[in-house]
Amino acid sequence: MNENAIDVICPVYNAEKTISKCIDSVLSQRHKNWKLILVDDGSTDNSAEIIKKYVNNYPEKVTYFYQENSGPSAARNLGIEKGSSPYLCFIDSDDFIDEDWLESFNTAIVEDLETGGGANPCV
């Protein structure tokens, strides 16, 4: 099956207690053609330090951007702006995903393309 490129965008605000589990869940995906874009929305805790360790360990997969606190919508918009893949999805910094989550998303994309579009692969 074609592995479409997918940007996973994650706004982060004071998520030091949950961000590692979130990132680890993305790193464990069976679907391999993805990039994780983490947008720090002015965190005042240790979120940035935790994220930077992942960026250093997985520079080809994990990217980090910082913005002054502007809210999660602005953080998502910055992630969209910085992304480069034809498909994107969102995850919150206090969420974690099953290892097949992006594969299911990719399957929905492929099925949609095969049928001529119109379906929402995010559902």
N, C-alpha and C positions, 0 to 999 in steps of 0.2 A: 504494500500500500504506500502511496505517496505520502511522505512526511512533510506537510506544509510547515513553513516557518511561522512561528507564533511568538509574539511579544506578550509576556505576562507582566502586567503593570501593577505595582503595589505601593499605594501611599502609606507612609509611615509617620506616626506621631506618638512619641513616648511609648514605644512598644518593646522596650528592653526585655520584658518578661515573656513575650510571645514571638518575637521576630525570628529567633533561631529555628523554632519548630516550623514556622511558616516557610522559611527559606529551605530548610531540609526537605520539606515535603515537595517543593518544586524540583529540587536537585534529584529526587528519587524517581522522577517521571520515566516511564517506559518510552514515551515519545521523546526523541532526542533533539529535534530541530526547534529549539526555543531559546529565548533570552529573557532573563528576569531583569526588569527595570524597577529599581527601588527609588522612590522619591521621598526624601526626608522633608517633612513639612514643618521645619523649625523645632525639632525635638529638643527637649532640655534634659533628657536622661542619657543613658549610654547607648541608645539605639545606633548612632553613627559609628561608634567604635566597633560594635558587633557586626554591623553591615560591612565595614571596611575590611574586616578579617575575611569575610566571604568573597569580597571583590578581589582581594589578594590571592586567595586560594583558587578561585574560579573566574579569572579575568575574561575568559571567552564566553562565559555564561551569565555573569552577574554584573550589572552596572549600577552606579549610584549617582544620584543628583540631589542637591540640597536647594531648598528655597526657604525664604522667610515664611513664617506661618501665614498661610492663606486659605487653609481648609482642604479637605480631601478632593473636592472637585478640581481645584486648581492643581493639586498634585497629580491627579489622573491626567489632566490636560497636558501638563509638562511631560509626563510619561509618554503620552501619545505623540507629542512633538519630537521627542528624542528617539522614539522607536523607528525601526526600519523594516519590520516584517509586514507582509501583506495582511496578516490576521493578528488580532489582539484580544486579550481577555484580561479581566481584573481579578485580583485577590486582595483581601484585606489583611493587614499585618497581624491580626489576631486569629486568622483562619489557617487551616492546613488542608491539603487535598490528598486524595487517594492517588496511588501511583499510576492509575489508569485514566486520571481525569483529563489530561491533555490528549491522550490517545482517543478518548471518546469525543473530545472536541474536534480533533482532526478527522475522525470518521464522519462526523456530521458535516464538516466542510466538504470532504470528498463526495459524499452523497448529494449534497446540495449542488456542487459543480456538475456532477453527472446528470442530474435531473434538470439542469438549466437555470438553477438559482431560484431565489424567492423564499426559500425556507430560512429560518433563523437558527444558525448552528449554536447559538448561545443557550437555547432552551434545553 
